[in-house]
Amino acid sequence: MKEIQSLIEISQFYGKDKAMVIAGGGNTSFKTDDKLWVKASGFALSTITEEGFAVMDREKLAKISENEYSKDAFERERQIKDDLADATITKDKRPSVETSFHNAINYKFVIHLHPTLVNGIMCSNKAEELVLEIFGAEAVYIPYIDPGYILFKAVEAKIKDFRAAKGYDPKVILLQNHGIFVSADTTDEVKAIYDDIMANIEKAIQTPVDETALPVAEHVTAVVPAIRAMVSTEGLKIIKVTNSKLVEKFNASAQAFQKVELPFNPDSIVYCKSKYIYIDEVGSPELTIAAFKKQYESFVSANGYAPKVVFIKGIGMLSVGDNAAQSTIIKEVFEDAMKISWLSESFGGQHFMTPEQINFIDTWEVENYRRKVSAGASAGRVENKVAIVTGAAQGFGEGIARIMKENGANIVVADLNDEVGAKTAASFNGIKNSSRSIFVKTNVAEMPSLNKLVYETVCEFGGIDVYVSNAGILRAGGLDEMTPENFDLVTKINYNAYFYGVKAVTPVMKLQTSHNDKMYADVVQINSKSGLAGSRKNFAYAGGKFGGIGLTQSFALELAPDRIKVNSICPGNFYEGPLWSDPENGLFVQYLNAGKVPGAKTVDDVKAFYLAQVPLGKGCTPADVTRAVFYVIEQENETGQAVPVSGGQIMLN
């Protein structure tokens, strides 16, 4: 049906525009005489397909208007939920709570959105008086009513009154502190109506919103990991730190923050809750942490839940989520609230929801369901952990990082190859769970680059749980062939850089474990079987790896009191990876040219020689290595170890 395709297209068109809808919200529909297709709960407009729409029986839907329901609000909503379910033809989908609104409007297409510009007026003190000027004489305005049946009946009554007076239905319905419904028989007309409305609002705005991004203060790494630890007592949280001209407007003082200290609409409550923390600028990271601790304990005691939004003057906005997906939603929703507040100043100032209205939304089963669905879920052995993996653009590092992402970890791809690294991180984000991946261009042999890596990781995720020191290089050759320059390069990357990385990440790890006595952190060096046994004509590589195990054991002793475990994983050869199989500079080629394998005439001869030395007769894979990584992370009583994963080629005494 071409109309369904039109519904999908307009849904995605507006769903991808954060100025029109955020957090997968809004809902859209198309109707025939007997059926209604309406967005189902849990589906985002931006990516919706036909599978995302619940199909409804309009005859049964119409009975909701006629039925008598309980006078108790919560019992009434339960009864209506049952009637909605009975009217749903696609029984595996839960229809939007506003389905009855869509059915009551006679136009074929109904597009309900929460545009920031519209809500700048609908959440202002002049909302009603601006309807005629901005939205036109035929727009219908509904003062705030709690969502659900009572609101539906109010909207239905307005539609019937309008229909009786005009002979047709209103095409624009405005809900105070909520959003807008635009309806028409074609999607082109819907778009034209929205375009006219947006243009009218833009003309009336006195001071446009400034969203210019600003840097987060460098001392974020000395504050936010401690906060993350404090809020992670019931499971690891993810904190996204944001700063901008928009944030600074409301972060300038406690008085400025009052302009966003209460929610404007139900979405804010669903995703950000209704109360937040503001911390004025203090003299040092330690004092800031202490100020947060005091406010946090008081907040939880008073409200029974942890804050989702924290403002710290001098740092920015902290979005505290149960996972990375949720922290991003919280950020976007609260940024929208700040924009609404800013815009409302052009229309008489902020009009917040009342305590009674807030309480209804906060306890309403429908919105609790939406909150639960939107949160997403991670699953796996490293759920919600923040892991930096160096050298993760390709090869062993890419394989390790990918499997960790599949198991719920948030991955920072740290690599010098920015083109490949960015593509790798993007591919990780195609893995469907609530964790996230970012790329940070990193030179592991330079401390400033590593410090930048730590800073960007903390800004994105709030802390560091795992540091996988994987980046390494190999230059084969005996004493006669090895140049001092190549020896120094191999040593700097494989040995020195391990130290540099641990030095960079452990202050953040210590900050976390010092503020949560249940937290551990892990440093995992990807070493080699060459770190356990000498390697002929490969002494530069083996020497650095031997030294790495010495660092592992020494770091483990030093960091054990901080509950930071340090272990090395010693893989056998990953024959299928580029390190070995690259046709121009892979180890098979290098070893053949260096004469490392006596009698070898071809690359295949070299490969057969190495496979013959492995009792299990196979090369090592990233999956093999990652299982060992998971083991040392999960084992809370193992540190300072060098774990071989070599198919039996190396056996510990």
C-alpha positions in Angstrom: 0.0 0.0 0.0 1.6 3.3 -1.1 0.1 5.2 1.8 2.0 3.0 4.3 5.2 3.8 2.4 4.3 7.5 2.7 3.8 7.0 6.4 7.2 5.4 6.8 8.9 8.1 4.8 7.4 11.0 6.7 8.0 9.2 10.0 11.7 8.8 9.2 11.9 12.3 7.7 10.9 13.9 11.0 12.3 11.2 13.2 15.8 11.9 12.0 15.5 15.6 12.8 16.3 16.3 16.4 14.7 19.7 16.2 11.3 17.9 15.6 11.6 14.8 17.9 14.1 13.3 20.3 14.6 10.0 22.1 12.5 8.1 19.6 9.4 10.0 20.7 6.4 11.3 18.8 4.0 9.1 17.0 2.5 8.9 13.5 -0.5 7.1 11.9 -2.4 6.4 8.8 -6.0 5.2 8.6 -8.5 3.6 6.3 -12.2 3.2 7.0 -11.6 0.1 9.1 -7.9 0.0 10.1 -5.4 2.3 11.8 -1.6 1.9 11.5 0.0 3.7 14.5 3.6 3.7 15.8 4.1 1.0 18.4 5.9 1.7 21.7 9.6 0.9 21.6 10.1 1.9 17.9 12.0 5.1 16.9 10.5 7.2 14.1 14.0 7.7 12.7 14.4 4.1 11.7 10.8 2.8 11.7 9.6 0.3 9.0 6.2 -1.2 8.5 7.1 -3.7 11.3 7.2 -0.8 13.7 3.5 0.0 13.4 0.7 -1.6 15.4 -2.4 -2.3 13.2 -5.7 -1.4 15.0 -9.3 -2.3 14.5 -11.0 1.1 14.3 -14.5 -0.2 15.2 -13.1 -1.6 18.5 -11.0 1.6 19.0 -14.2 3.7 18.7 -15.7 1.8 21.7 -13.1 3.4 24.0 -14.8 6.7 23.4 -18.2 5.2 24.4 -17.2 2.9 27.3 -17.6 3.8 31.0 -14.4 3.5 33.0 -13.4 3.6 36.6 -13.1 6.9 38.3 -9.8 5.8 39.8 -7.1 7.2 37.5 -4.8 4.2 37.7 -7.6 1.6 37.4 -9.1 3.5 34.5 -5.8 3.5 32.6 -5.4 -0.2 33.2 -8.9 -0.8 31.8 -8.1 1.3 28.7 -4.8 -0.5 28.2 -6.7 -3.7 28.1 -9.2 -2.3 25.5 -6.3 -1.0 23.4 -4.8 -4.5 23.5 -8.2 -6.0 22.4 -8.3 -3.5 19.5 -4.8 -4.4 18.4 -4.7 -6.7 15.4 -0.9 -7.2 15.6 -0.9 -8.7 19.1 2.9 -8.6 19.5 3.0 -4.8 19.4 1.9 -2.2 22.0 0.2 0.8 20.4 1.0 4.3 21.3 -0.8 5.7 24.3 -2.2 8.4 22.0 -3.8 5.9 19.6 -7.3 7.1 20.4 -6.4 10.7 19.4 -5.3 9.4 16.0 -8.5 7.5 15.6 -10.7 10.5 16.5 -9.2 12.7 13.8 -10.8 12.1 10.4 -7.8 12.9 8.2 -5.8 10.0 6.8 -2.4 11.0 8.2 -1.7 12.2 11.8 1.8 13.3 12.6 2.4 14.1 16.3 5.8 15.6 17.2 7.5 17.5 19.9 9.4 20.2 18.0 11.7 22.3 20.1 10.4 25.5 18.5 6.8 24.6 19.1 7.5 23.7 22.7 9.3 27.0 23.2 5.8 28.5 23.0 3.8 25.6 24.5 6.0 25.6 27.6 5.9 29.4 27.9 3.6 31.7 29.9 2.1 33.1 26.7 1.2 29.8 25.0 -2.5 30.4 24.7 -2.5 34.0 23.6 0.1 33.2 20.9 -2.0 30.5 19.2 -3.8 32.8 16.8 -0.7 34.8 15.9 1.7 31.9 15.4 -0.5 28.9 14.5 -3.5 30.5 12.8 -7.2 30.8 13.5 -8.0 27.2 12.9 -5.5 25.7 15.4 -7.0 24.1 18.5 -5.3 24.7 21.9 -5.6 22.3 24.8 -4.4 23.5 28.3 -2.3 20.9 30.1 -4.2 17.7 31.1 -2.5 14.5 32.4 -2.0 12.1 29.4 -4.4 9.3 29.0 -8.1 9.0 28.8 -9.1 12.4 30.3 -6.8 14.2 27.8 -8.3 12.1 25.0 -11.8 13.0 26.0 -10.8 16.7 26.1 -9.2 16.5 22.7 -12.2 14.6 21.3 -14.6 17.2 22.6 -12.6 20.0 21.0 -12.5 18.2 17.7 -16.3 17.6 17.8 -16.9 21.3 18.6 -14.6 22.4 15.8 -16.2 19.9 13.4 -19.7 21.1 14.3 -18.7 24.8 13.8 -16.6 24.4 10.6 -17.8 21.2 9.0 -14.3 19.7 9.0 -11.7 18.7 11.5 -8.8 20.9 12.8 -5.5 20.2 11.1 -3.4 21.6 14.0 -4.0 20.6 17.7 -1.7 22.1 20.3 -1.1 20.5 23.7 0.3 22.8 26.4 3.6 21.5 27.8 3.6 18.6 25.4 3.6 19.1 21.6 1.6 19.3 18.5 -0.6 17.1 16.2 -0.7 18.0 12.5 -3.2 16.1 10.3 -4.1 16.0 6.6 -5.0 13.6 3.8 -1.5 13.8 2.3 1.9 13.8 3.8 2.9 16.7 1.5 0.2 18.9 3.1 1.4 17.8 6.6 4.9 19.0 5.7 3.7 22.3 4.3 1.8 23.0 7.5 4.8 22.2 9.7 7.0 24.4 7.5 4.7 27.4 7.8 4.5 27.0 11.6 8.2 26.7 12.0 8.8 29.8 9.9 6.3 31.8 12.0 8.0 30.8 15.2 11.5 31.7 14.0 10.3 35.2 13.1 9.0 35.7 16.6 12.1 34.5 18.4 14.1 37.4 20.0 17.3 35.6 20.7 18.1 32.4 18.8 19.5 29.5 20.8 23.3 29.2 20.7 24.5 25.6 20.8 28.2 26.3 20.0 30.3 23.4 21.5 32.8 24.4 24.1 35.7 22.3 25.5 35.2 20.5 28.8 37.7 21.6 31.4 40.8 19.3 31.6 40.2 18.7 35.3 37.2 16.6 34.3 39.5 13.5 34.6 40.1 14.4 38.3 36.4 14.7 39.2 34.0 12.7 37.0 35.5 9.2 37.6 34.9 9.7 41.3 31.3 10.7 40.6 30.8 7.7 38.3 32.1 5.4 41.1 29.7 6.9 43.7 26.7 6.5 41.4 27.7 2.9 40.4 26.9 1.2 43.7 24.0 -0.8 42.0 25.8 -1.5 38.8 28.2 0.4 36.5 26.8 3.7 35.1 28.0 5.7 32.1 28.4 9.4 32.3 28.5 11.6 29.3 30.0 15.1 29.9 28.9 18.0 27.7 29.8 21.7 27.5 28.4 24.3 25.2 27.1 27.9 25.1 23.7 26.3 25.8 25.0 24.5 28.9 26.9 27.6 30.1 23.8 29.7 30.0 22.2 27.6 32.7 25.4 26.6 34.5 26.5 30.1 35.3 24.9 30.2 38.7 22.3 28.6 40.9 19.9 31.3 39.9 20.5 30.6 36.2 20.0 26.9 36.8 16.5 27.6 38.3 15.3 28.2 34.7 15.7 24.5 34.0 15.3 23.0 37.4 11.9 21.6 36.8 10.6 19.6 33.8 8.6 21.2 31.0 7.0 18.1 29.5 6.5 14.3 30.1 9.6 13.3 28.0 11.9 15.2 30.5 10.4 13.2 33.3 10.5 9.9 31.6 14.2 10.1 30.7 15.8 12.6 33.1 13.4 12.3 36.1 12.2 15.5 37.7 15.0 16.7 40.0 18.6 17.4 39.3 21.8 18.4 41.0 23.6 21.7 40.6 27.1 22.2 42.1 28.6 25.7 42.1 32.2 26.1 41.1 34.5 25.2 44.0 38.3 25.5 44.5 39.7 22.1 43.6 38.8 18.7 42.3 38.8 17.3 45.8 36.3 19.9 47.0 34.1 19.4 44.0 34.0 15.6 44.7 33.2 16.3 48.3 30.4 18.8 47.3 28.9 16.2 45.0 29.1 13.4 47.6 27.2 15.6 50.1 24.5 16.6 47.6 24.2 13.1 46.2 23.6 11.4 49.5 21.0 14.0 50.4 19.4 13.7 47.0 19.0 9.9 47.1 17.7 10.1 50.7 15.1 12.7 49.8 14.0 11.3 46.4 14.6 7.6 46.5 16.5 7.5 43.2 19.9 8.7 41.9 20.1 11.8 39.7 20.2 11.5 36.0 21.4 15.1 35.4 24.2 16.9 37.2 25.5 20.4 36.4 28.9 21.4 37.7 30.0 24.9 37.1 33.4 25.0 35.5 32.9 21.5 34.0 29.5 21.1 32.3 26.5 18.9 32.2 26.8 15.2 33.3 24.2 12.8 31.8 24.1 9.8 34.1 22.7 6.7 32.4 22.4 3.0 33.1 24.3 2.5 29.9 25.8 4.5 27.1 22.6 4.5 25.0 20.6 5.9 27.9 23.2 8.6 28.8 23.0 9.8 25.2 19.2 10.0 25.4 19.4 11.9 28.7 21.8 14.4 27.2 19.6 15.0 24.2 16.4 15.3 26.2 17.9 17.7 28.7 19.5 19.8 26.0 16.1 20.0 24.4 14.7 21.2 27.8 17.4 23.9 27.9 16.5 25.0 24.4 12.8 25.2 25.4 13.7 27.3 28.4 15.9 29.6 26.3 13.2 30.0 23.6 10.4 30.6 26.2 12.1 33.8 27.2 10.9 35.2 23.9 7.3 34.3 24.9 6.9 35.4 28.5 9.2 33.1 30.3 9.2 29.5 31.5 6.0 27.5 32.3 7.0 24.4 34.1 4.8 21.4 34.9 3.3 21.4 38.4 4.3 18.9 41.2 1.0 17.1 40.7 1.5 16.8 36.9 5.1 15.6 37.5 4.0 13.0 40.0 1.4 11.5 37.6 3.9 11.1 34.8 6.6 9.7 37.1 4.2 6.9 38.4 2.2 6.3 35.2 2.6 2.7 34.0 2.7 3.7 30.4 5.6 6.1 30.8 7.5 3.6 33.0 7.1 1.1 30.2 8.5 3.6 27.7 11.4 4.4 30.0 12.2 0.7 30.3 12.0 0.1 26.6 14.1 3.2 25.8 16.9 2.2 28.1 18.0 -0.7 25.9 20.1 -3.5 27.3 23.6 -4.7 27.1 24.4 -8.4 27.6 27.7 -10.1 28.1 30.7 -10.7 30.2 31.9 -7.1 30.3 28.6 -5.3 30.4 28.8 -1.5 30.8 32.6 -1.5 31.3 34.6 1.2 29.6 37.5 -0.4 27.8 40.4 1.3 25.9 42.0 -1.0 23.4 45.2 0.3 21.8 46.0 -0.7 18.3 42.3 -1.7 17.8 41.9 -0.4 14.2 42.7 -3.9 12.8 44.3 -7.3 13.5 44.3 -8.8 17.0 43.2 -5.5 18.6 40.2 -5.1 16.3 39.1 -8.7 17.0 39.5 -8.3 20.8 37.7 -5.0 20.8 34.8 -6.3 18.6 34.2 -9.3 20.9 34.3 -7.1 23.9 31.8 -4.7 22.3 29.5 -7.7 21.5 29.7 -8.6 25.2 28.5 -5.2 26.4 31.7 -3.2 26.8 32.0 0.5 25.7 35.1 0.5 23.4 37.5 3.3 22.8 39.5 2.4 19.6 42.9 4.0 20.2 45.0 3.9 17.1 47.3 6.0 15.0 45.5 5.0 11.8 42.7 7.5 11.9 41.0 6.5 8.7 40.8 2.7 9.5 40.2 3.4 13.2 37.2 5.6 12.6 35.7 3.0 10.3 36.3 0.3 12.9 34.6 2.2 15.7 31.6 2.9 13.4 31.4 -0.8 12.5 31.3 -1.6 16.2 28.3 0.7 16.7 26.5 -1.5 14.2 26.5 -4.2 16.9 23.0 -4.0 18.4 23.3 -3.4 22.2 23.3 -0.4 24.5 27.1 0.0 24.6 28.9 2.5 22.3 32.3 2.8 20.6 34.4 5.9 19.7 37.7 6.4 18.0 40.5 8.5 19.4 43.6 9.0 17.3 46.5 8.0 19.6 50.2 7.6 19.5 51.0 5.2 22.3 54.6 6.3 22.4 53.7 9.9 23.4 52.4 10.9 26.8 50.4 14.0 25.6 48.6 11.8 23.1 47.8 9.2 25.8 46.6 12.0 28.2 44.3 13.2 25.4 43.0 9.7 25.0 42.1 9.5 28.8 40.5 12.9 28.6 38.2 12.0 25.7 37.3 8.7 27.2 36.2 10.3 30.5 34.2 13.0 28.6 32.4 10.3 26.6 31.9 7.6 29.2 32.8 9.0 32.6 35.7 6.7 33.5 37.9 3.7 32.6 37.5 0.2 33.7 39.8 -1.7 31.4 43.0 -0.7 29.6 44.1 -3.3 26.9 47.6 -2.5 25.9 47.7 -4.2 22.6 49.5 -1.9 20.1 52.8 -3.3 19.0 55.1 -3.7 16.2 57.7 -6.3 15.0 60.9 -5.9 13.2 62.5 -9.3 12.7 66.3 -9.8 12.2 69.4 -11.2 13.8 72.3 -9.3 15.2 73.8 -8.7 11.8 70.6 -7.3 10.3 69.0 -5.4 13.2 69.7 -1.7 13.2 69.8 0.4 16.4 67.0 2.5 15.0 64.7 -0.5 14.5 65.6 -1.9 17.9 64.8 1.4 19.6 61.5 1.6 17.7 60.4 -1.9 18.6 61.4 -1.3 22.2 59.6 2.1 22.4 56.3 0.7 21.1 56.3 -2.7 22.8 57.9 -1.9 26.1 58.1 1.9 26.8 54.6 2.5 25.6 53.1 -0.1 27.9 54.5 1.9 30.8 53.3 5.2 29.3 49.7 3.9 28.9 49.5 2.5 32.4 50.9 5.8 33.8 48.1 7.7 31.9 45.1 5.5 32.8 45.7 4.5 36.4 45.0 7.9 38.0 41.4 7.6 36.7 41.2 3.9 37.8 42.5 4.8 41.3 39.9 7.6 41.6 37.1 5.2 40.8 38.2 2.4 43.2 38.8 4.9 46.0 35.2 6.0 45.9 33.5 2.6 45.5 34.9 -0.3 47.5 33.2 -2.8 45.2 34.9 -1.6 42.0 38.0 -3.2 40.4 39.9 -2.0 37.4 42.1 -4.0 34.9 45.2 -3.4 32.9 45.6 -6.2 30.4 48.8 -6.3 28.3 48.6 -8.3 25.1 52.0 -9.9 25.2 53.1 -12.9 23.2 54.5 -16.4 23.6 57.7 -14.7 22.7 57.5 -13.0 26.1 57.8 -16.5 27.7 60.5 -18.1 25.5 63.3 -16.6 23.4 62.7 -16.2 19.6 65.5 -16.8 17.1 66.4 -13.7 15.0 63.5 -11.9 16.7 65.3 -10.6 19.9 64.1 -7.0 19.7 60.4 -8.2 19.8 61.1 -11.0 22.4 63.2 -8.7 24.6 60.4 -6.1 24.8 57.8 -8.7 25.5 60.0 -10.3 28.2 60.3 -6.8 29.7 56.6 -6.3 29.5 56.0 -9.3 31.8 58.4 -7.7 34.2 56.4 -4.5 34.1 53.2 -6.5 34.6 54.4 -8.2 37.7 55.8 -5.0 39.1 52.7 -2.9 38.3 50.6 -5.6 39.8 52.4 -5.4 43.1 52.2 -1.6 43.2 48.5 -1.3 42.1 47.0 -4.2 44.1 46.1 -2.0 47.1 44.1 0.1 44.7 42.2 -2.9 43.4 43.7 -2.5 39.9 44.7 -5.9 38.5 47.5 -6.2 36.0 47.9 -9.2 33.8 49.5 -10.2 30.5 48.0 -12.4 27.9 50.5 -14.3 25.8 49.0 -15.4 22.5 50.4 -17.8 20.0 50.5 -16.7 16.4 47.5 -15.2 14.7 48.4 -16.5 11.3 45.3 -15.1 9.5 45.9 -11.5 10.7 47.8 -8.8 8.8 50.8 -9.0 11.2 51.6 -12.5 9.8 49.8 -12.7 6.4 50.3 -9.2 4.9 51.7 -10.1 1.4 54.2 -7.3 1.5 55.4 -6.9 5.1 53.8 -9.7 7.0 55.9 -11.9 9.3 55.8 -14.8 6.9 57.5 -12.7 4.3 59.9 -11.1 6.8 60.9 -14.5 8.3 61.4 -15.9 4.8 63.6 -13.0 3.8 65.5 -13.1 7.1 66.2 -16.8 6.7 64.6 -17.4 10.1 63.3 -20.8 9.0 66.1 -23.1 7.7 65.4 -24.5 4.2 62.2 -22.5 3.7 61.7 -21.6 0.0 58.2 -20.1 0.1 55.8 -18.4 2.5 53.8 -21.6 2.7 57.0 -23.4 3.9 57.3 -20.8 6.7 53.7 -21.2 7.7 53.9 -25.0 7.8 57.0 -24.8 9.9 55.2 -22.7 12.6 52.0 -24.8 12.6 54.0 -27.9 13.2 55.3 -26.5 16.5 51.7 -26.1 17.9 50.5 -29.3 19.7 46.9 -28.3 18.9 47.8 -27.7 15.3 46.1 -24.3 14.9 46.9 -20.6 15.1 45.6 -18.4 17.8 42.5 -16.3 17.1 41.2 -13.0 18.6 38.4 -15.1 20.1 40.9 -17.3 21.9 42.7 -14.2 23.3 39.5 -12.4 24.3 38.4 -15.4 26.4 41.6 -15.0 28.3 41.0 -11.3 28.7 37.5 -12.0 30.1 39.0 -14.5 32.5 41.5 -12.0 34.0 38.8 -9.3 34.2 36.3 -11.6 35.9 38.7 -13.2 38.3 39.0 -10.8 41.3 41.9 -12.8 42.8 44.3 -12.9 39.9 47.0 -10.3 39.2 50.6 -10.2 38.0 50.1 -13.3 35.7 51.2 -14.1 32.2 48.5 -16.3 30.7 49.6 -18.3 27.7 47.1 -18.9 24.9 49.4 -20.7 22.5 47.8 -24.1 21.7 50.2 -25.8 24.0 53.3 -24.4 22.3 54.4 -22.7 25.5 53.6 -24.5 28.8 54.2 -22.8 32.2 56.4 -24.6 34.7 
